C-alpha cells in the first residue's frame, strides 16, 4: 500500500491530500483567514465561460476555502480510487498526463453538484462588519467622564451583531449633560463624535 501511495503516478493526488490537510490545520489554528480576489478582467467568450464555472462551483454560495477543500478531496479520491481499480484489473496505472486531467474533470463536476446542497447547511461568505453610521439610533452607556456639549465622554454601544463599540459622545444641546452610567440614545454623528439625547426622547420629532 505504501508503494502505491508513493508511486510517481499518484504524486499529484497525494499532494492534494497533503494540501487539504494543511488548509484544515491553518484554519484550526486561525491562520487561514486569507482572501482571494476572484474579480478578474477577462473579455468576450472567456469571461462568460469563467463566470459560468464560478457559478457552477458555488463560489459565492460557500466560503472559497470550503470549495477548495472539497475539490482537493474529490480530486485526490477520484484519482487514487481510479488508479487502484486500474491496477487491480491490469497491474498498471495511468500516467499523470491522463490521470490528472481526468480526475480534475470529475472532481470539478462533483464539486459543482455537491456545492448546492452544502450551501444550504454550511455558512456562506458574509461579513458582520457594520458602518459606524449604523450606530445612530442605538443606545449607548456612558463609561468614563461626564459628557457636555463640546466635552464628549467615552461610551459603549452595541451594533446589530452585538459587537461592542467604544465611542465619544456628547449631548446634542447645551442644557444636557450625561454622567457615568447614564444610558443615552445616539441621534447623529459629526466626525468622530456622536451626539445623544436621554433615552425615551422623541428625537425624530425634535430633529
C-alpha positions in Angstrom: 0.0 0.0 0.0 2.8 2.4 0.8 4.4 1.7 -2.6 1.0 2.6 -4.2 0.8 5.9 -2.3 4.3 6.9 -3.1 4.1 5.9 -6.8 5.0 8.6 -9.3 1.6 8.2 -10.9 -0.1 9.2 -7.7 2.1 12.1 -6.5 -0.4 14.7 -7.6 -3.2 13.0 -5.7 -1.2 12.6 -2.5 -0.1 16.2 -2.8 -3.7 17.3 -3.0 -4.5 15.4 0.2 -1.5 16.9 2.0 -2.6 20.4 0.8 -6.1 19.7 2.0 -4.9 18.7 5.5 -2.6 21.8 5.6 -5.5 24.1 4.9 -7.5 22.4 7.6 -4.7 22.9 10.1 -4.2 26.5 9.2 -7.9 27.1 9.7 -7.8 25.3 13.0 -5.0 27.4 14.4 -6.6 30.6 12.9 -4.0 31.4 10.2 -6.2 30.5 7.2 -8.3 33.7 7.0 -6.9 35.0 3.8 -8.9 36.4 0.9 -8.9 35.8 -2.8 -9.9 38.3 -5.4 -11.9 36.5 -8.0 -12.8 39.6 -10.0 -10.5 39.2 -13.0 -10.9 41.2 -16.1 -11.5 38.8 -19.0 -13.2 39.8 -22.2 -15.6 38.1 -24.6 -16.3 34.4 -24.5 -13.6 33.5 -22.0 -15.3 35.8 -19.4 -18.6 34.1 -20.0 -17.0 30.6 -19.5 -15.2 31.8 -16.4 -18.4 33.3 -14.9 -20.3 30.1 -15.6 -17.6 28.0 -14.0 -17.5 30.2 -10.9 -21.3 30.0 -10.6 -21.4 26.2 -11.2 -18.7 25.6 -8.5 -20.8 27.5 -6.0 -18.3 30.3 -5.3 -20.2 33.0 -3.5 -22.7 30.5 -2.0 -19.9 28.8 0.0 -16.7 30.1 1.5 -13.9 29.8 -1.0 -11.8 27.6 1.3 -14.7 25.1 1.6 -14.9 24.9 -2.2 -11.1 24.4 -2.5 -11.0 21.8 0.2 -14.0 19.9 -1.4 -12.3 20.0 -4.8 -9.0 18.8 -3.4 -10.6 15.9 -1.6 -12.7 14.8 -4.6 -9.7 15.2 -6.9 -7.5 13.0 -4.7 -10.1 10.4 -4.0 -11.1 10.1 -7.7 -7.5 9.8 -8.8 -6.5 7.3 -6.1 -9.6 5.1 -6.4 -9.3 5.1 -10.2 -5.6 4.2 -10.1 -6.3 1.4 -7.6 -9.1 -0.1 -9.7 -7.0 0.0 -12.8 -4.0 -1.6 -11.0 -6.2 -4.3 -9.6 -7.5 -5.3 -13.1 -4.5 -4.6 -15.3 -1.5 -4.4 -13.0 -0.6 -0.9 -14.3 -1.7 2.7 -13.6 -2.5 5.7 -15.8 0.3 8.1 -16.3 -0.2 11.6 -14.6 -0.8 13.0 -18.1 -4.0 11.0 -18.3 -4.9 10.5 -14.7 -4.7 14.2 -13.5 -6.9 15.8 -16.2 -9.4 13.0 -15.9 -9.6 13.2 -12.1 -9.7 17.0 -12.2 -12.7 17.0 -14.6 -14.6 14.5 -12.4 -13.7 16.5 -9.3 -14.9 19.7 -10.8 -18.2 18.1 -11.8 -18.7 16.6 -8.4 -17.7 19.8 -6.6 -20.4 21.7 -8.6 -23.0 19.1 -7.8 -22.2 18.9 -4.1 -21.8 22.7 -3.5 -25.6 23.4 -3.9 -26.8 21.0 -1.1 -23.8 22.0 1.1 -24.6 25.7 0.7 -27.9 25.0 2.5 -26.3 23.6 5.6 -22.9 25.4 5.7 -22.4 29.2 6.4 -21.9 31.4 3.3 -19.3 34.1 2.8 -20.5 37.0 4.8 -19.3 39.8 7.0 -20.6 41.1 10.3 -18.8 44.4 9.8 -21.1 47.4 10.0 -20.7 51.1 9.1 -20.2 53.3 12.1 -23.2 55.4 10.9 -25.4 52.4 11.6 -25.0 53.1 15.3 -27.1 56.2 15.0 -30.5 55.3 16.6 -28.9 52.8 19.0 -28.4 53.1 22.7 -25.1 53.7 24.5 -23.9 53.8 28.1 -21.5 56.5 29.3 -18.5 54.7 30.7 -15.9 57.4 31.6 -16.4 61.0 32.4 -19.3 63.5 32.2 -20.5 64.4 28.7 -21.3 68.0 28.0 -21.7 69.8 24.7 -18.2 70.4 23.4 -16.8 68.0 26.0 -17.5 64.4 24.9 -17.2 61.4 27.2 -16.4 57.8 26.4 -19.4 55.5 25.9 -20.1 51.9 25.0 -22.6 50.8 22.3 -23.5 47.5 20.6 -24.4 47.1 16.9 -27.0 44.7 15.4 -24.5 41.8 15.6 -23.9 42.5 19.3 -20.4 43.7 18.6 -19.2 46.3 21.2 -18.0 49.7 20.0 -16.4 52.4 22.2 -17.4 56.0 21.2 -17.0 59.6 22.2 -20.4 61.0 23.0 -21.7 64.5 23.8 -25.3 65.8 24.3 -27.0 67.4 21.4 -27.8 70.6 23.3 -26.1 72.8 25.9 -28.7 72.2 28.6 -28.0 68.5 28.8 -25.2 66.5 30.4 -24.6 62.8 30.9 -22.9 61.2 33.9 -21.1 57.9 34.1 -23.6 55.0 33.9 -26.3 57.1 32.0 -28.0 55.4 29.1 -28.4 57.6 26.1 -29.8 57.4 22.5 -27.3 58.2 19.7 -29.1 60.6 17.3 -26.3 61.8 14.9 -22.6 61.6 14.2 -20.3 64.5 13.5 -16.9 63.2 12.5 -15.6 61.0 15.4 -18.2 62.4 17.9 -21.7 61.1 18.4 -24.4 63.4 19.7 -27.0 61.9 22.0 -30.2 62.6 23.9 -31.6 60.9 27.0 -33.3 57.6 26.3 -37.0 57.9 25.8 -36.7 61.2 23.9 -38.7 61.5 20.7 -35.6 62.7 18.8 -37.1 62.2 15.3 -39.8 64.7 16.2 -37.4 67.2 17.6 -34.6 66.7 15.0 
